[in-house]
Amino acid sequence: MALTPTSVNTQENELLTIITSQINQLNTAMPVEVVGVDTQQHTVRLKPLLAMLDNASQAVPYGILSNVPYLRLQAGAYGIICDPKIGDKGVAVFCSRDISNVRHSTLPASHRQYSISDAVYVALLLYEDPKTYLKIEDETITVQCQHFTANSHDATLATVGTLSVRADTLEITGKITIQGDVTISGNATIGGISFKDHVHGNGNQRENTTPPKG
């Protein structure tokens, strides 16, 4: 701790300098950039976006923060998997105790406190609008993506209004049971036979019938 003549001019200034010096040892939060991701260990490598200042007010960069756990929205066995990507800019917070052993023990691995070594990456801070997203706004949920896959043992989709499915081609594999009326505006092919244009053989005077007329 460097004490200047003005900082020790009075007991109050000296005490203030000591307090300020101690406060400066407390790391709280910092904007960072993701420079590495380990999805197996659920950790990232982070580059702080702000530098330290020396006594001459010159920038002194931080080193890379390694093995930093990152936050995931999860409860028990249920969660949303959206792992960080290299280039993401977000916020890292620093824990009040050494967390290096937190997965295996409640006893801190050392006596350090509020250290930059005990970072947790929690959220994006500087970002562009995503191309793939889940958007919840008012009473509307919008899902935007290039490919959508849903796997379930059983599934129920219920609405009191109209369910609309729009696709160039709709493919369904499996047995279909429909309870209620079915309206088809175009043609239907059943077993390779056109429902709209098919004819029956051995009809009137043993000739083919005409296609259905309605």
C-alpha positions as CSV (number, residue, x, y, z in Angstrom):
1,M,0.0,0.0,0.0
2,A,1.6,3.3,-1.1
3,L,0.9,6.3,1.2
4,T,1.4,9.8,-0.2
5,P,2.2,12.8,1.9
6,T,-1.3,14.1,1.6
7,S,-2.8,10.8,2.6
8,V,-1.0,10.8,6.0
9,N,-1.4,14.5,6.6
10,T,-4.0,13.7,9.2
11,Q,-5.1,10.6,11.1
12,E,-8.4,10.7,9.3
13,N,-6.7,10.8,5.8
14,E,-4.4,8.0,6.9
15,L,-7.3,5.9,8.1
16,L,-9.3,6.6,4.9
17,T,-6.3,5.5,2.8
18,I,-6.1,2.2,4.7
19,I,-9.8,1.6,4.3
20,T,-9.7,2.5,0.6
21,S,-6.8,0.1,0.1
22,Q,-8.7,-2.7,1.7
23,I,-11.8,-2.0,-0.3
24,N,-9.7,-2.2,-3.5
25,Q,-8.9,-5.8,-2.6
26,L,-12.6,-6.7,-2.9
27,N,-13.5,-8.0,-6.3
28,T,-17.3,-7.9,-7.0
29,A,-18.2,-8.0,-10.7
30,M,-16.5,-7.3,-14.0
31,P,-17.4,-7.3,-17.8
32,V,-15.6,-10.1,-19.5
33,E,-15.2,-11.8,-22.9
34,V,-15.4,-15.6,-23.4
35,V,-12.3,-16.9,-25.0
36,G,-12.8,-20.6,-24.4
37,V,-15.6,-23.0,-23.5
38,D,-15.5,-26.5,-22.0
39,T,-19.0,-27.9,-22.2
40,Q,-18.0,-31.2,-20.5
41,Q,-16.7,-29.4,-17.4
42,H,-19.2,-26.5,-17.7
43,T,-16.4,-24.0,-17.5
44,V,-15.2,-21.1,-19.5
45,R,-12.0,-19.1,-20.0
46,L,-12.5,-15.3,-19.6
47,K,-10.7,-12.2,-20.7
48,P,-11.5,-9.2,-18.5
49,L,-12.6,-6.2,-20.6
50,L,-11.3,-3.6,-18.2
51,A,-7.7,-3.1,-17.2
52,M,-6.2,-2.3,-13.8
53,L,-4.5,1.1,-13.3
54,D,-1.0,1.6,-11.9
55,N,0.2,4.6,-9.8
56,A,0.8,6.5,-13.0
57,S,-2.8,5.7,-14.2
58,Q,-1.4,3.5,-16.9
59,A,-3.4,0.4,-18.0
60,V,-2.3,-2.9,-16.7
61,P,-4.2,-5.8,-18.3
62,Y,-5.6,-8.7,-16.2
63,G,-4.6,-12.3,-17.1
64,I,-7.0,-14.8,-18.5
65,L,-9.3,-16.4,-16.0
66,S,-9.4,-20.2,-16.4
67,N,-11.8,-22.9,-15.2
68,V,-14.6,-20.4,-14.5
69,P,-18.0,-22.2,-13.9
70,Y,-20.9,-20.7,-15.9
71,L,-24.5,-20.3,-15.0
72,R,-27.3,-22.4,-16.5
73,L,-31.0,-22.0,-16.0
74,Q,-31.8,-25.4,-14.3
75,A,-33.9,-26.8,-11.5
76,G,-33.1,-30.4,-10.4
77,A,-33.1,-32.6,-13.6
78,Y,-34.9,-30.0,-15.7
79,G,-33.1,-27.2,-17.5
80,I,-32.4,-25.1,-20.6
81,I,-29.1,-25.9,-22.2
82,C,-27.6,-22.8,-23.8
83,D,-23.9,-23.0,-23.4
84,P,-21.7,-19.9,-23.8
85,K,-19.9,-19.2,-27.1
86,I,-16.5,-17.9,-27.8
87,G,-16.8,-14.1,-28.3
88,D,-19.7,-13.7,-25.9
89,K,-19.3,-10.6,-23.7
90,G,-20.9,-10.8,-20.3
91,V,-20.5,-10.4,-16.6
92,A,-18.4,-12.4,-14.1
93,V,-19.0,-12.2,-10.4
94,F,-16.5,-13.1,-7.7
95,C,-17.5,-15.1,-4.6
96,S,-16.8,-14.2,-1.0
97,R,-14.8,-17.4,-0.4
98,D,-12.6,-19.9,-2.3
99,I,-14.9,-22.0,-4.4
100,S,-12.4,-24.4,-5.9
101,N,-13.6,-27.3,-3.7
102,V,-17.2,-26.4,-3.5
103,R,-18.4,-29.5,-5.5
104,H,-16.7,-31.8,-3.0
105,S,-16.6,-30.0,0.3
106,T,-18.2,-27.2,2.3
107,L,-14.7,-26.3,3.6
108,P,-13.0,-23.5,1.6
109,A,-9.8,-24.6,0.0
110,S,-8.0,-21.5,1.3
111,H,-8.5,-18.3,3.3
112,R,-8.8,-16.0,0.3
113,Q,-11.9,-13.8,0.0
114,Y,-13.5,-11.8,-2.9
115,S,-10.7,-13.0,-5.1
116,I,-10.7,-12.7,-8.9
117,S,-9.7,-16.4,-8.9
118,D,-13.2,-17.3,-7.6
119,A,-15.2,-16.0,-10.6
120,V,-18.5,-17.3,-11.9
121,Y,-19.7,-16.3,-15.4
122,V,-23.4,-15.4,-15.0
123,A,-24.9,-13.6,-18.0
124,L,-24.4,-11.8,-21.3
125,L,-24.0,-8.1,-21.1
126,L,-23.1,-6.8,-24.6
127,Y,-24.9,-8.7,-27.3
128,E,-26.6,-8.6,-30.7
129,D,-30.1,-9.9,-31.4
130,P,-30.0,-13.7,-31.6
131,K,-31.0,-15.7,-34.7
132,T,-32.3,-18.6,-32.7
133,Y,-34.4,-17.7,-29.7
134,L,-37.3,-18.3,-27.4
135,K,-39.2,-15.0,-26.9
136,I,-41.8,-14.5,-24.2
137,E,-43.8,-11.3,-24.6
138,D,-47.1,-10.4,-23.0
139,E,-49.2,-13.6,-23.6
140,T,-47.3,-14.8,-26.6
141,I,-44.4,-17.3,-26.9
142,T,-42.3,-17.2,-30.1
143,V,-39.7,-19.8,-31.1
144,Q,-37.4,-18.9,-33.9
145,C,-34.9,-21.5,-35.2
146,Q,-33.6,-23.3,-38.4
147,H,-34.3,-26.8,-37.0
148,F,-36.8,-27.9,-34.3
149,T,-36.8,-31.3,-32.5
150,A,-39.0,-32.4,-29.7
151,N,-38.7,-35.8,-28.1
152,S,-41.2,-37.1,-25.5
153,H,-42.7,-40.4,-24.3
154,D,-46.2,-38.9,-24.5
155,A,-47.3,-35.4,-25.6
156,T,-50.5,-33.5,-25.5
157,L,-51.2,-30.3,-27.4
158,A,-54.5,-28.6,-26.4
159,T,-56.2,-25.4,-27.5
160,V,-59.7,-24.0,-27.2
161,G,-59.2,-22.1,-30.4
162,T,-57.7,-23.1,-33.8
163,L,-54.4,-25.0,-34.2
164,S,-52.7,-24.1,-37.4
165,V,-49.8,-26.0,-39.0
166,R,-48.2,-24.4,-42.1
167,A,-45.6,-26.4,-44.0
168,D,-44.7,-27.1,-47.7
169,T,-44.7,-30.9,-46.8
170,L,-46.1,-32.5,-43.6
171,E,-44.9,-36.0,-42.9
172,I,-46.5,-38.1,-40.1
173,T,-45.1,-41.6,-39.2
174,G,-47.3,-43.9,-37.2
175,K,-51.0,-44.7,-36.7
176,I,-53.5,-41.8,-36.8
177,T,-56.8,-41.7,-34.9
178,I,-59.1,-38.7,-35.6
179,Q,-62.2,-38.1,-33.6
180,G,-64.5,-35.7,-35.5
181,D,-65.0,-34.6,-39.0
182,V,-62.2,-34.1,-41.5
183,T,-62.4,-31.5,-44.3
184,I,-59.9,-31.7,-47.2
185,S,-59.9,-28.9,-49.8
186,G,-57.6,-30.7,-52.2
187,N,-57.1,-34.3,-53.2
188,A,-56.1,-37.2,-51.0
189,T,-54.1,-40.3,-52.1
190,I,-54.9,-43.5,-50.1
191,G,-52.8,-46.5,-50.8
192,G,-51.6,-45.0,-54.0
193,I,-55.1,-44.3,-55.2
194,S,-56.5,-40.8,-55.8
195,F,-59.6,-40.3,-53.6
196,K,-60.8,-37.4,-55.9
197,D,-60.1,-39.0,-59.3
198,H,-60.4,-42.7,-58.7
199,V,-62.9,-44.9,-60.6
200,H,-64.4,-48.3,-59.8
201,G,-64.3,-51.2,-62.3
202,N,-67.3,-53.4,-63.2
203,G,-69.7,-50.6,-62.7
204,N,-72.8,-49.8,-64.8
205,Q,-72.9,-52.2,-67.7
206,R,-69.6,-53.7,-66.5
207,E,-67.8,-50.5,-67.4
208,N,-65.7,-48.3,-65.1
209,T,-67.6,-45.8,-63.0
210,T,-67.0,-42.1,-63.3
211,P,-64.9,-40.3,-60.6
212,P,-66.7,-39.2,-57.5
213,K,-69.0,-36.2,-58.1
214,G,-69.5,-35.1,-54.5
